[in-house]
């Protein structure tokens, strides 16, 4: 007996993964960008409001995340991408 598994496909009447459905999911989970008290796009302020963290602390966490993750992603790509040979 062969034990193969198949990945179920969603029915055709379900909404596709689109920008509208992604935004609806974010809004349903309380992740919205405020129109006031934001600096650039309001992403950090929205995350801070959702998770009950001070906006300044969330901004520092976002900056630290970018500073830490960017070199890690670069090194990962450096290892994975083949050179011209």
Backbone as JSON Lines, residues from 0, in Angstrom:
{"i":0,"aa":"X","n":[0.84,-1.17,0.0],"ca":[0.0,0.0,0.0],"c":[0.89,1.24,0.0]}
{"i":1,"aa":"X","n":[0.59,2.18,-0.85],"ca":[1.37,3.4,-0.98],"c":[0.72,4.49,-0.14]}
{"i":2,"aa":"X","n":[1.46,5.08,0.78],"ca":[0.92,6.11,1.66],"c":[1.31,7.48,1.14]}
{"i":3,"aa":"X","n":[0.58,7.95,0.16],"ca":[0.84,9.29,-0.37],"c":[-0.21,10.24,0.17]}
{"i":4,"aa":"X","n":[0.19,11.46,0.34],"ca":[-0.76,12.48,0.8],"c":[-0.93,13.49,-0.3]}
{"i":5,"aa":"X","n":[-2.1,14.02,-0.39],"ca":[-2.39,15.06,-1.36],"c":[-2.7,16.34,-0.63]}
{"i":6,"aa":"X","n":[-2.32,17.42,-1.22],"ca":[-2.59,18.73,-0.65],"c":[-3.97,19.16,-1.14]}
{"i":7,"aa":"X","n":[-4.88,19.46,-0.2],"ca":[-6.22,19.86,-0.64],"c":[-6.18,21.23,-1.3]}
{"i":8,"aa":"X","n":[-6.95,21.38,-2.33],"ca":[-7.06,22.67,-3.0],"c":[-8.32,23.36,-2.53]}
{"i":9,"aa":"X","n":[-8.28,24.67,-2.36],"ca":[-9.48,25.38,-1.9],"c":[-10.56,25.36,-2.97]}
{"i":10,"aa":"X","n":[-11.81,25.36,-2.55],"ca":[-12.89,25.42,-3.52],"c":[-12.8,26.7,-4.35]}
{"i":11,"aa":"X","n":[-13.36,26.65,-5.54],"ca":[-13.24,27.8,-6.44],"c":[-14.06,29.0,-5.99]}
{"i":12,"aa":"X","n":[-15.0,28.82,-5.05],"ca":[-15.82,29.96,-4.63],"c":[-15.19,30.75,-3.48]}
{"i":13,"aa":"X","n":[-14.01,30.34,-2.96],"ca":[-13.35,31.08,-1.9],"c":[-12.59,32.26,-2.51]}
{"i":14,"aa":"X","n":[-12.52,33.36,-1.77],"ca":[-11.8,34.52,-2.32],"c":[-10.31,34.23,-2.46]}
{"i":15,"aa":"X","n":[-9.73,34.77,-3.49],"ca":[-8.3,34.55,-3.73],"c":[-7.49,35.43,-2.79]}
{"i":16,"aa":"X","n":[-6.2,35.11,-2.7],"ca":[-5.31,35.92,-1.87],"c":[-5.05,37.23,-2.6]}
{"i":17,"aa":"X","n":[-5.7,38.26,-2.16],"ca":[-5.56,39.55,-2.8],"c":[-5.25,40.61,-1.75]}
{"i":18,"aa":"X","n":[-4.97,41.79,-2.21],"ca":[-4.7,42.9,-1.3],"c":[-5.9,43.18,-0.43]}
{"i":19,"aa":"X","n":[-7.09,43.12,-1.0],"ca":[-8.3,43.39,-0.23],"c":[-8.51,42.36,0.87]}
{"i":20,"aa":"X","n":[-8.27,41.09,0.56],"ca":[-8.45,40.06,1.59],"c":[-7.37,40.15,2.65]}
{"i":21,"aa":"X","n":[-6.16,40.54,2.27],"ca":[-5.09,40.72,3.26],"c":[-5.41,41.89,4.18]}
{"i":22,"aa":"X","n":[-5.89,42.98,3.61],"ca":[-6.25,44.14,4.44],"c":[-7.42,43.81,5.36]}
{"i":23,"aa":"X","n":[-8.36,43.02,4.88],"ca":[-9.49,42.62,5.72],"c":[-9.01,41.76,6.89]}
{"i":24,"aa":"X","n":[-8.04,40.87,6.63],"ca":[-7.5,40.05,7.7],"c":[-6.8,40.92,8.75]}
{"i":25,"aa":"X","n":[-5.99,41.88,8.29],"ca":[-5.3,42.78,9.22],"c":[-6.31,43.56,10.05]}
{"i":26,"aa":"X","n":[-7.34,44.1,9.41],"ca":[-8.35,44.89,10.13],"c":[-9.1,44.02,11.13]}
{"i":27,"aa":"X","n":[-9.42,42.79,10.77],"ca":[-10.13,41.89,11.67],"c":[-9.29,41.54,12.9]}
{"i":28,"aa":"X","n":[-7.98,41.59,12.77],"ca":[-7.09,41.29,13.88],"c":[-6.61,42.55,14.6]}
{"i":29,"aa":"X","n":[-7.22,43.69,14.33],"ca":[-6.88,44.92,15.03],"c":[-5.59,45.57,14.59]}
{"i":30,"aa":"X","n":[-5.1,45.23,13.43],"ca":[-3.85,45.8,12.93],"c":[-4.17,46.84,11.86]}
{"i":31,"aa":"X","n":[-4.36,48.07,12.3],"ca":[-4.63,49.16,11.38],"c":[-3.67,50.3,11.67]}
{"i":32,"aa":"X","n":[-3.4,51.12,10.66],"ca":[-2.5,52.27,10.82],"c":[-3.34,53.47,11.25]}
{"i":33,"aa":"X","n":[-3.0,54.09,12.37],"ca":[-3.78,55.25,12.83],"c":[-3.56,56.45,11.93]}
{"i":34,"aa":"X","n":[-4.56,57.31,11.88],"ca":[-4.43,58.53,11.06],"c":[-3.76,59.65,11.84]}
{"i":35,"aa":"X","n":[-3.64,59.51,13.16],"ca":[-2.98,60.52,13.99],"c":[-1.86,59.88,14.78]}
{"i":36,"aa":"X","n":[-0.91,60.71,15.23],"ca":[0.22,60.29,16.05],"c":[1.07,59.22,15.37]}
{"i":37,"aa":"X","n":[1.31,59.4,14.08],"ca":[2.2,58.5,13.36],"c":[3.31,59.31,12.73]}
{"i":38,"aa":"X","n":[4.43,58.66,12.47],"ca":[5.56,59.4,11.91],"c":[5.6,59.28,10.39]}
{"i":39,"aa":"X","n":[5.78,58.09,9.87],"ca":[5.84,57.92,8.41],"c":[4.54,57.31,7.92]}
{"i":40,"aa":"X","n":[4.49,55.99,7.92],"ca":[3.29,55.32,7.43],"c":[2.34,54.88,8.51]}
{"i":41,"aa":"X","n":[2.78,54.88,9.75],"ca":[1.92,54.49,10.85],"c":[1.99,53.01,11.21]}
{"i":42,"aa":"X","n":[2.92,52.28,10.62],"ca":[3.01,50.84,10.88],"c":[3.41,50.59,12.34]}
{"i":43,"aa":"X","n":[4.45,51.25,12.8],"ca":[4.88,51.06,14.19],"c":[3.81,51.5,15.17]}
{"i":44,"aa":"X","n":[3.15,52.6,14.88],"ca":[2.07,53.08,15.75],"c":[0.92,52.1,15.79]}
{"i":45,"aa":"X","n":[0.59,51.51,14.65],"ca":[-0.48,50.51,14.61],"c":[-0.12,49.25,15.38]}
{"i":46,"aa":"X","n":[1.13,48.79,15.24],"ca":[1.57,47.62,15.99],"c":[1.6,47.92,17.49]}
{"i":47,"aa":"X","n":[2.06,49.12,17.84],"ca":[2.11,49.51,19.25],"c":[0.71,49.56,19.85]}
{"i":48,"aa":"X","n":[-0.23,50.1,19.13],"ca":[-1.61,50.17,19.62],"c":[-2.19,48.77,19.77]}
{"i":49,"aa":"X","n":[-1.95,47.9,18.81],"ca":[-2.52,46.54,18.84],"c":[-1.97,45.72,20.0]}
{"i":50,"aa":"X","n":[-0.68,45.84,20.26],"ca":[-0.04,45.03,21.29],"c":[0.19,45.79,22.6]}
{"i":51,"aa":"X","n":[-0.42,46.94,22.76],"ca":[-0.38,47.74,23.99],"c":[1.05,48.02,24.43]}
{"i":52,"aa":"X","n":[1.84,48.52,23.49],"ca":[3.23,48.89,23.75],"c":[3.36,50.38,23.42]}
{"i":53,"aa":"X","n":[4.24,51.07,24.12],"ca":[4.48,52.47,23.82],"c":[4.99,52.63,22.39]}
{"i":54,"aa":"X","n":[4.54,53.67,21.7],"ca":[4.94,53.89,20.3],"c":[6.44,54.02,20.16]}
{"i":55,"aa":"X","n":[7.07,54.73,21.09],"ca":[8.52,54.92,21.02],"c":[9.26,53.59,21.14]}
{"i":56,"aa":"X","n":[8.81,52.74,22.04],"ca":[9.42,51.42,22.22],"c":[9.25,50.6,20.95]}
{"i":57,"aa":"X","n":[8.07,50.63,20.34],"ca":[7.84,49.87,19.12],"c":[8.71,50.4,17.99]}
{"i":58,"aa":"X","n":[8.89,51.71,17.9],"ca":[9.76,52.27,16.87],"c":[11.2,51.81,17.06]}
{"i":59,"aa":"X","n":[11.65,51.79,18.32],"ca":[13.01,51.29,18.59],"c":[13.14,49.82,18.22]}
{"i":60,"aa":"X","n":[12.1,49.03,18.52],"ca":[12.13,47.61,18.16],"c":[12.17,47.43,16.65]}
{"i":61,"aa":"X","n":[11.43,48.25,15.91],"ca":[11.42,48.15,14.45],"c":[12.79,48.49,13.88]}
{"i":62,"aa":"X","n":[13.4,49.55,14.4],"ca":[14.74,49.95,13.93],"c":[15.76,48.86,14.25]}
{"i":63,"aa":"X","n":[15.69,48.32,15.48],"ca":[16.61,47.25,15.86],"c":[16.4,46.02,14.97]}
{"i":64,"aa":"X","n":[15.15,45.72,14.67],"ca":[14.86,44.58,13.81],"c":[15.45,44.74,12.42]}
{"i":65,"aa":"X","n":[15.32,45.93,11.87],"ca":[15.89,46.19,10.55],"c":[17.41,46.09,10.59]}
{"i":66,"aa":"X","n":[18.02,46.66,11.62],"ca":[19.47,46.63,11.72],"c":[20.02,45.22,11.94]}
{"i":67,"aa":"X","n":[19.26,44.37,12.61],"ca":[19.71,43.0,12.86],"c":[19.39,42.09,11.69]}
{"i":68,"aa":"X","n":[18.19,42.2,11.13],"ca":[17.76,41.27,10.09],"c":[18.4,41.54,8.73]}
{"i":69,"aa":"X","n":[18.66,42.8,8.41],"ca":[19.23,43.11,7.1],"c":[20.57,42.42,6.87]}
{"i":70,"aa":"X","n":[21.52,42.49,7.81],"ca":[22.77,41.76,7.58],"c":[22.58,40.25,7.52]}
{"i":71,"aa":"X","n":[21.65,39.72,8.32],"ca":[21.41,38.28,8.29],"c":[20.85,37.84,6.94]}
{"i":72,"aa":"X","n":[19.94,38.61,6.4],"ca":[19.37,38.29,5.09],"c":[20.46,38.41,4.03]}
{"i":73,"aa":"X","n":[21.29,39.45,4.11],"ca":[22.37,39.63,3.14],"c":[23.33,38.45,3.17]}
{"i":74,"aa":"X","n":[23.74,38.04,4.35],"ca":[24.67,36.92,4.47],"c":[24.02,35.64,3.95]}
{"i":75,"aa":"X","n":[22.74,35.44,4.25],"ca":[22.05,34.27,3.74],"c":[22.0,34.25,2.23]}
{"i":76,"aa":"X","n":[21.71,35.38,1.63],"ca":[21.7,35.46,0.17],"c":[23.1,35.3,-0.42]}
{"i":77,"aa":"X","n":[24.09,35.81,0.27],"ca":[25.48,35.67,-0.17],"c":[25.87,34.2,-0.24]}
{"i":78,"aa":"X","n":[25.44,33.43,0.75],"ca":[25.74,32.0,0.79],"c":[24.94,31.26,-0.27]}
{"i":79,"aa":"X","n":[23.69,31.62,-0.48],"ca":[22.82,30.87,-1.38],"c":[23.01,31.19,-2.86]}
{"i":80,"aa":"X","n":[23.33,32.43,-3.18],"ca":[23.44,32.82,-4.59],"c":[24.78,32.38,-5.17]}
{"i":81,"aa":"X","n":[24.73,31.64,-6.27],"ca":[26.0,31.24,-6.89],"c":[26.68,32.42,-7.58]}
{"i":82,"aa":"X","n":[27.99,32.37,-7.63],"ca":[28.75,33.41,-8.31],"c":[28.84,33.16,-9.81]}
{"i":83,"aa":"X","n":[29.2,34.19,-10.56],"ca":[29.43,34.03,-11.99],"c":[30.69,33.2,-12.19]}
{"i":84,"aa":"X","n":[30.54,32.12,-12.91],"ca":[31.71,31.28,-13.14],"c":[31.77,30.82,-14.55]}
